Amino acid sequence: MITIKTPFGPFSMSGDGTSVTAAAFADDPQPLVAGTPDGPVPQAAVDAVRAYFDGDLAAVDAVPVVWRGTDYLQQCWKVLREVHEPVTYTRLAELTGRPAAVRAAAQGCARNQVGLFVPCHRVLRTDGSLGGFRWGLDVKRGLLAHEAAHRP
């Protein structure tokens, strides 16, 4: 496990030597997934997080991640990795190919175990309000403002 200081507090990651297995805006990502390997975090992941906070928003996109969940949750997380601007939960469900699965898409955000690398912070309510975020609305608001300031 490694913890990096960010403008939004500590960001901790666990790995398996080649991928990030858990990541959280907290001192310890392990509560996210019981039994998640707590091995070495790839240096590329550390470098990518630092680059992201230096303004290179795409730096985290190529970092390999491991996730555990149903087929739909995995599809949701895959789609989230391809979303580079804020979307609504409804739009996320559409992008997964299941437009009626808005609640399931919301569960994809709630059960995300590799925060930042799977950018669930980019998902908003239909009215544009923030909705929830596992690590607090101040962190979500801060991440969205950071991205708006650095988006080309």
C-alpha positions as CSV (number, residue, x, y, z in Angstrom):
1,M,0.0,0.0,0.0
2,I,1.1,3.5,-0.6
3,T,-0.5,6.9,0.4
4,I,0.0,10.1,-1.5
5,K,-0.8,13.6,-0.3
6,T,-3.3,15.3,-2.6
7,P,-5.1,18.6,-2.5
8,F,-8.1,16.6,-1.2
9,G,-6.4,14.6,1.5
10,P,-4.6,11.3,1.5
11,F,-5.1,9.0,-1.5
12,S,-4.1,5.4,-0.8
13,M,-3.7,2.5,-3.2
14,S,-3.1,-1.2,-2.9
15,G,-1.8,-3.3,-5.7
16,D,-0.8,-6.7,-6.9
17,G,2.5,-5.7,-8.5
18,T,1.1,-4.9,-11.9
19,S,-2.3,-3.4,-11.2
20,V,-4.1,-1.2,-8.7
21,T,-6.5,-3.4,-6.7
22,A,-8.0,-0.7,-4.4
23,A,-7.8,3.1,-4.3
24,A,-9.4,5.5,-2.0
25,F,-9.3,9.1,-0.7
26,A,-8.4,7.8,2.7
27,D,-5.5,6.6,4.7
28,D,-6.3,2.9,3.9
29,P,-8.1,1.6,0.8
30,Q,-8.5,-2.0,2.3
31,P,-12.0,-1.6,3.7
32,L,-13.2,-1.3,0.1
33,V,-12.8,-4.9,-0.8
34,A,-12.3,-7.7,1.7
35,G,-9.5,-10.0,0.6
36,T,-8.0,-7.5,-1.9
37,P,-4.3,-8.0,-2.4
38,D,-2.3,-5.5,-0.5
39,G,0.9,-5.9,-2.5
40,P,3.2,-3.5,-4.3
41,V,1.6,-0.6,-6.2
42,P,3.1,-0.1,-9.7
43,Q,5.3,3.0,-9.9
44,A,3.3,3.9,-13.0
45,A,0.2,4.3,-10.9
46,V,2.0,6.5,-8.4
47,D,3.4,8.6,-11.3
48,A,0.0,8.8,-12.9
49,V,-1.7,10.0,-9.7
50,R,0.9,12.8,-9.3
51,A,0.6,13.7,-13.0
52,Y,-3.2,13.9,-12.7
53,F,-3.0,16.3,-9.8
54,D,-0.4,18.3,-11.8
55,G,-3.1,18.7,-14.5
56,D,-2.6,15.7,-16.8
57,L,-6.1,14.3,-16.4
58,A,-5.5,11.5,-18.8
59,A,-2.6,10.1,-16.9
60,V,-4.7,7.7,-14.8
61,D,-6.5,6.3,-17.8
62,A,-4.0,3.7,-18.8
63,V,-3.1,2.4,-15.3
64,P,-4.2,-1.2,-15.1
65,V,-6.8,-1.9,-12.4
66,V,-8.4,-5.1,-11.0
67,W,-12.0,-5.1,-9.9
68,R,-14.4,-7.6,-8.6
69,G,-18.1,-7.5,-9.3
70,T,-20.9,-8.8,-11.4
71,D,-20.7,-8.6,-15.2
72,Y,-22.8,-5.5,-15.2
73,L,-20.7,-3.7,-12.6
74,Q,-17.6,-4.6,-14.5
75,Q,-19.2,-3.2,-17.7
76,C,-20.2,0.0,-15.7
77,W,-16.6,0.5,-14.5
78,K,-15.2,-0.1,-18.0
79,V,-17.5,2.6,-19.4
80,L,-16.6,5.0,-16.5
81,R,-12.9,4.7,-17.5
82,E,-13.9,6.0,-20.9
83,V,-16.0,8.9,-19.6
84,H,-13.9,12.1,-19.6
85,E,-16.6,14.7,-18.7
86,P,-19.4,14.7,-16.2
87,V,-22.4,12.6,-17.2
88,T,-25.7,11.7,-15.4
89,Y,-26.6,8.4,-13.9
90,T,-29.1,8.1,-16.8
91,R,-26.4,8.7,-19.4
92,L,-24.1,6.2,-17.7
93,A,-26.8,3.5,-17.9
94,E,-27.3,4.3,-21.6
95,L,-23.5,4.1,-22.2
96,T,-23.5,0.6,-20.6
97,G,-26.1,-0.5,-23.2
98,R,-28.8,-0.8,-20.6
99,P,-30.7,2.5,-20.5
100,A,-33.3,1.3,-18.0
101,A,-30.6,0.2,-15.5
102,V,-30.1,3.6,-13.9
103,R,-30.1,2.2,-10.3
104,A,-27.6,-0.5,-11.3
105,A,-25.4,2.2,-12.8
106,A,-25.6,4.1,-9.6
107,Q,-24.6,0.9,-7.8
108,G,-21.6,0.8,-10.1
109,C,-20.5,4.2,-8.7
110,A,-21.3,3.2,-5.1
111,R,-19.3,0.0,-5.3
112,N,-16.3,1.3,-7.1
113,Q,-13.2,0.0,-5.4
114,V,-10.6,1.9,-7.5
115,G,-11.5,5.5,-7.0
116,L,-10.0,8.1,-9.4
117,F,-8.9,5.3,-11.8
118,V,-12.6,4.5,-12.3
119,P,-13.9,8.1,-12.2
120,C,-17.3,7.7,-10.5
121,H,-16.9,11.3,-9.3
122,R,-17.9,12.4,-12.8
123,V,-21.4,11.0,-12.4
124,L,-24.1,13.5,-11.5
125,R,-27.8,13.5,-10.8
126,T,-30.2,14.3,-13.7
127,D,-30.7,17.8,-12.3
128,G,-26.9,18.4,-12.4
129,S,-26.4,18.2,-8.6
130,L,-23.6,16.2,-7.1
131,G,-25.4,13.3,-5.6
132,G,-23.3,11.1,-3.3
133,F,-19.7,10.2,-3.2
134,R,-18.0,7.6,-0.9
135,W,-15.3,10.1,0.1
136,G,-17.5,13.1,0.6
137,L,-19.0,15.8,-1.5
138,D,-16.1,18.2,-0.8
139,V,-13.7,15.7,-2.5
140,K,-16.1,15.2,-5.4
141,R,-16.6,18.9,-5.9
142,G,-12.9,19.5,-5.7
143,L,-12.1,16.8,-8.3
144,L,-14.7,18.2,-10.7
145,A,-13.3,21.7,-10.3
146,H,-9.8,20.4,-10.8
147,E,-10.8,18.7,-14.0
148,A,-12.8,21.7,-15.3
149,A,-9.7,23.9,-14.7
150,H,-7.4,21.4,-16.6
151,R,-9.7,20.1,-19.3
152,P,-8.6,21.1,-22.8
